[in-house]
Amino acid sequence: IYWGNSVKYPGWYVTGYKEAVAILKDTRFENRIPLPQTSKKYEHLKNLQNDMLLFKNKVDHKRLRTLVSKLFAPNVVESYRPNIEETVNELLNEVQNEKRMDLVSDFAFPFASLIIAKILGVPVEERHQFKEWTVDLIQTIDFTRTRRSLADGNDTIRILIDYFRELIEKRKLNPQNDLISLLMKEEQQGDKLSNEELLATCILLVIAGHETTVNLITNSILSLLTHPEQLVELKESPLLIEKAVEEFLRYESPTQMTARIASEDIEINGMTIKKGEQVYILLGAANRDPKKFNNANVLDITRNPNPHIAFGYGIHFCLGSSLARLEAQIAIQTLLQRLHNLQMATPDLQWRKLTGFRALKELPIT
Ligand code: HEM
């Protein structure tokens, strides 16, 4: 744990595994809204953030998490398997005659978007438009972009919010077997999600579940392409897929960083983190901490046990972890089965300049 004097992000930086876990499980470190309230950026999103699970703490968090978590349990997620398989195959059918494709834009982005659309209950005929909005939204939540695209991003957020408001009203009148209708129905001891909480949850699912999944799939394929002997091993032993995905999550963690604010003075490792100070937890670094993992910088798809913290730790542990795991397992396995002799089309790869995500701009493959 050390103090970082960065102009943009001054605060405590945590790179050790043990320290990261200690902070993430200590609820005196709170998760607060990161965007400055006065900023014009993402102004439509700001109002909704107050109702998002991710930025709630203590009892308020517990209440919301209890209302939504049943719908993300592993047995519920398993029922999405046929849907996920169908989506992967449909997307691969579209590119099967191409000599070259970009795994990021031709596959991973549309895949993650279509899955969340199907699960939430976006009607088939609106999914293409929904995909365009979400891809645009995720690409504009990128701090390296220009003012102009931020303005466009604001517009897309507004359009998506209006879209979900309308969809929620439709499902109120005519419930279906989709996540929006089920979230609406979910009741715990007489308590239910308010309209705004339901809307905020839909938007959070789109934001939290999209780019992260794209990066997991892309980083996994990159890891295999740069370790061809393990690619062959996985092809020969498909049952290794679960362990392999855990290792990709550890080795190239899609979410590299999360943040907390100390709600009081807190002693840790003989240092005092003062009330109001910002703490940045570097999940990607903790996942390569040699004190925790043997050969931490080595990819090993058979690694077992693998207690990585790519999905965080503690009360905010990723709600969508089972879904993300299933999506990645199916996507990677199908890609390996259907695209023979998979190879990188160029060794020149560029990472997007994002602080919190490990994200390739493109991954051209042949
Ligand atoms: C929380 C990572 C996919 C929904 C988190 C956190 C991490 C994370 C690190 C904790 C943030 C913190 O402690 O501040 C990932 C990764 C994913 C992934 C690496 C894919 C590889 C998904 C998916 C969904 C989702 C597919 C839903 C569709 C959420 C939600 C939270 C969350 C709602 C907030 C939970 C809470 O505050 O209680 N995720 N996520 N995530 N994730 Fe994910």
Residues whose N, C-alpha, C, O or C-beta is under 5 A from the ligand:
A	BS01	HEM	L53 L54 L205 A208 G209 T212 T213 L216 P254 T255 T258 A259 A310 F311 G312 I315 H316 F317 C318 L319 G320 L323 A324
